[in-house]
């Protein structure tokens, strides 16, 4: 199937009030544009209620980028046609002839938004009957070999056969600033979890982690700065000033109670004594295997 457009879905944004939702959507669209600019991907990005669309000829490259943009729950490369029922059925047949045989079962999953003279069920019945008549493939609504999704939205219909699940969360930059102390790959993972919740992260580390952080920031299209502070008697004084200057709401660390719990508790006590800001530890209840698996998943080479 030669795709021409990508449907972009989001989750938590849809639960926000009208004004907040618009702000979150605008931030997400801007984050997509920034990421595309970094990768030299050309395309038009536009929005309808509940969906963002990317019109581009660079489908594979765009999907690769979109999977790493916080706030996007899933994407679907799609083809587009008129919302006229005959046009939908014609395109559905063209697609099905490439993907189906008499021995492969199928199901039509139809949704509709807007003012039309037919229902979603009408779409599924019409397209399903035409495919059975033309190709002879059996219908299986439970475990089909092929699912053909048809999403009718106002004057257009979008057809696709897969959903690619993405990182999810909230758009980066919608939840304030956080300072992350980076002294291990685990601490980078902790910062990643806060980025997934929409936080801008300022990284504080020594020179040994700078290269790793630069690669991480590029991979996740973050708008982050890296500050190097050597671990000495003046560390916490410098850190407090840095947090205050960048208007950070809290400091994150990569501590887990499953890795030397007594030492971790002592270190957290020291942090709380020397820092004047709240301390966040997203990994605190994760075990070593969970942390290692997640680090690999987000591209941190251990």
C-alpha positions in Angstrom: 0.0 0.0 0.0 1.4 3.4 -1.0 0.7 5.6 1.9 0.3 9.4 1.6 -0.7 10.6 5.0 -0.2 9.7 8.7 -2.9 9.8 11.3 -1.5 10.9 14.7 -3.5 10.0 17.8 -3.1 11.3 21.4 -4.5 10.1 24.7 -4.4 12.2 27.8 -4.7 15.5 25.9 -8.3 14.5 25.0 -9.2 14.5 28.7 -8.2 18.2 29.2 -10.6 21.1 29.2 -11.1 23.0 25.9 -8.6 25.7 26.6 -5.9 23.4 28.0 -6.5 20.9 25.2 -5.8 23.6 22.6 -2.6 24.5 24.3 -1.5 20.9 24.5 -2.4 20.3 20.9 -0.5 23.3 19.7 2.6 22.3 21.8 2.4 18.8 20.3 2.2 20.1 16.8 5.1 22.4 17.4 7.2 19.6 18.8 6.4 17.5 15.7 7.5 20.4 13.5 10.8 20.9 15.5 11.6 17.2 15.2 10.9 17.2 11.4 13.1 20.2 11.0 15.9 18.4 12.8 15.6 15.4 10.5 15.0 17.5 7.3 11.6 16.0 6.8 9.1 18.0 4.7 5.4 17.8 5.2 2.2 19.6 6.1 0.8 19.2 9.6 -2.8 20.0 10.3 -5.4 19.3 13.0 -9.0 18.2 13.2 -11.0 17.4 16.4 -9.3 14.5 18.1 -6.6 14.0 15.4 -3.5 15.4 14.0 -2.5 14.6 10.4 0.9 14.6 8.7 0.8 14.9 4.9 4.2 13.9 3.6 6.0 11.8 0.9 8.5 10.6 3.5 6.3 8.2 5.4 8.9 5.8 6.8 11.2 8.5 8.1 8.2 10.4 9.6 6.9 7.4 11.4 10.3 6.7 12.9 10.4 10.3 14.3 6.8 10.3 15.5 7.3 7.2 17.6 9.7 9.2 19.7 7.6 12.3 20.3 6.1 12.5 23.7 2.3 12.8 23.8 1.6 10.6 20.7 -0.1 7.3 21.6 -0.3 5.8 18.1 0.1 6.5 14.4 -1.3 5.0 11.2 0.1 5.5 7.7 -3.0 5.8 5.6 -4.5 6.6 2.2 -7.2 9.2 1.7 -10.3 9.4 -0.4 -13.6 11.2 -0.6 -16.2 10.4 2.1 -18.6 9.4 -0.6 -19.5 5.7 0.1 -18.8 4.5 -3.4 -15.3 6.1 -3.3 -14.6 4.4 0.0 -15.7 1.1 -1.3 -13.7 1.5 -4.5 -10.4 2.3 -2.7 -11.1 -0.5 -0.1 -11.3 -3.0 -3.0 -8.1 -1.7 -4.5 -6.3 -2.2 -1.2 -7.9 -5.6 -0.5 -6.9 -7.0 -3.8 -3.2 -6.4 -2.9 -3.5 -7.8 0.6 -6.2 -10.5 0.5 -6.8 -13.9 -1.1 -9.7 -16.3 -0.9 -7.9 -18.1 1.9 -7.3 -14.9 4.0 -10.0 -13.6 6.3 -10.7 -10.0 7.0 -12.7 -7.5 9.1 -13.8 -4.0 8.5 -13.4 -1.6 11.4 -15.3 1.6 10.5 -15.7 4.9 12.4 -17.4 8.1 11.4 -17.3 11.7 12.5 -19.3 14.5 10.8 -22.6 14.8 8.8 -23.1 11.9 6.4 -26.1 10.1 5.0 -24.8 6.8 6.2 -23.6 5.2 9.5 -20.4 3.5 10.4 -22.2 0.2 10.2 -23.4 1.1 6.7 -19.7 1.6 5.7 -18.7 -1.8 7.1 -21.6 -3.6 5.5 -21.1 -2.0 2.0 -17.3 -2.5 1.9 -17.4 -6.0 3.4 -20.0 -7.2 0.9 -18.1 -5.7 -2.0 -14.9 -7.5 -0.9 -16.6 -10.8 -0.4 -18.3 -10.5 -3.9 -15.1 -9.4 -5.7 -12.4 -11.4 -3.9 -14.2 -14.2 -2.1 -12.4 -13.7 1.2 -14.2 -14.8 4.3 -15.2 -12.4 7.1 -13.8 -13.0 10.6 -14.6 -10.3 13.2 -12.7 -12.0 16.0 -9.3 -13.1 14.6 -9.0 -11.9 11.0 -5.9 -12.2 8.9 -6.4 -8.5 7.8 -8.1 -5.7 9.6 -9.0 -2.8 7.3 -9.7 0.4 9.3 -11.9 3.1 7.7 -12.1 6.4 9.5 -14.5 8.8 7.9 -14.0 12.4 9.0 -16.2 15.1 7.4 -15.3 15.3 3.7 -12.5 12.6 3.7 -12.2 9.0 4.5 -8.8 7.5 5.7 -8.0 3.8 5.2 -5.2 1.9 6.9 -4.4 -1.6 8.1 -2.1 -1.0 11.1 -1.6 1.0 14.2 1.9 1.7 15.4 2.0 2.3 19.1 4.2 5.2 20.3 5.7 6.6 23.5 2.5 8.3 24.8 2.5 10.6 27.8 2.1 14.4 27.6 3.8 16.8 25.1 7.2 17.9 26.1 7.1 21.4 27.5 3.6 21.4 29.0 4.5 20.7 32.7 7.3 23.0 33.8 11.0 22.5 34.3 12.8 19.8 36.2 16.5 19.5 37.0 18.0 16.0 36.6 21.2 14.9 38.4 22.9 12.5 36.0 25.4 10.1 37.5 24.3 6.8 35.8 22.2 5.4 33.0 19.5 4.9 35.6 19.3 8.6 36.3 18.9 9.3 32.6 16.0 6.8 32.6 14.5 8.7 35.6 14.7 11.9 33.6 13.0 10.2 30.6 10.0 9.3 32.7 9.6 13.0 33.7 10.0 14.0 30.0 7.2 11.6 29.2 5.0 13.5 31.7 5.6 16.7 29.8 8.5 18.2 31.8 11.4 20.1 30.3 14.6 18.7 31.8 17.9 20.5 32.6 20.6 18.0 33.0 23.4 18.3 35.6 26.3 16.0 35.2 30.1 15.6 35.1 32.0 15.5 31.9 32.0 11.7 31.6 28.2 11.6 30.8 28.1 14.6 28.4 28.4 12.5 25.2 25.8 10.0 26.3 23.4 12.8 27.2 23.9 14.6 23.9 22.9 11.4 22.0 19.9 10.8 24.3 18.7 14.4 23.8 19.0 14.1 20.1 17.2 10.7 20.0 14.2 12.0 22.0 14.0 15.5 20.4 14.4 17.2 23.8 14.9 20.9 24.3 17.4 20.4 27.1 20.6 22.0 28.3 23.5 20.2 29.8 25.3 21.7 32.8 28.6 20.2 34.1 29.3 20.5 37.8 32.1 18.5 39.4 31.3 16.6 42.5 33.0 18.6 45.2 32.2 20.5 48.5 30.6 23.2 46.4 28.3 20.9 44.4 25.0 21.5 46.3 25.5 25.2 46.4 26.0 25.4 42.7 23.1 23.0 42.1 20.6 25.1 44.2 21.6 28.2 42.3 21.2 26.4 38.9 17.8 25.1 39.9 16.6 28.5 41.0 18.0 30.3 37.9 16.2 27.9 35.5 12.9 28.0 37.5 12.9 24.3 38.1 10.1 22.8 40.2 12.1 19.9 41.5 15.2 17.7 41.1 15.2 14.1 39.8 17.6 11.3 40.6 17.8 7.7 39.4 17.7 5.9 42.8 16.0 2.5 43.3 15.5 0.6 46.6 16.3 -2.7 44.8 19.9 -1.6 44.3 21.7 -1.4 47.7 18.7 0.0 49.6 20.5 1.2 52.7 23.0 3.2 50.7 20.2 4.7 48.6 18.3 5.8 51.7 21.4 7.4 53.1 22.0 9.2 49.8 18.5 10.5 49.7 18.7 11.8 53.2 21.9 13.7 52.3 20.1 15.1 49.2 17.1 16.3 51.2 19.4 17.9 53.7 21.4 19.8 51.2 18.8 20.7 48.5 16.0 23.2 49.1 13.8 21.7 46.3 11.6 18.6 46.2 13.4 15.5 45.1 11.8 13.1 42.6 12.8 9.5 42.2 10.7 7.8 39.5 12.6 4.5 39.7 12.3 4.0 43.4 10.2 0.9 43.3 11.6 -0.6 40.1 13.9 -3.7 40.3 17.2 -4.1 38.5 15.8 -6.2 35.6 13.0 -3.7 35.0 15.4 -0.8 34.9 17.8 -2.6 32.5 15.0 -3.6 30.2 13.6 -0.1 30.1 17.0 1.5 29.5 17.5 -0.7 26.4 14.0 0.1 25.2 14.7 3.8 25.2 18.0 3.4 23.5 20.5 3.6 26.4 23.4 1.3 25.7 24.6 -0.3 29.0 
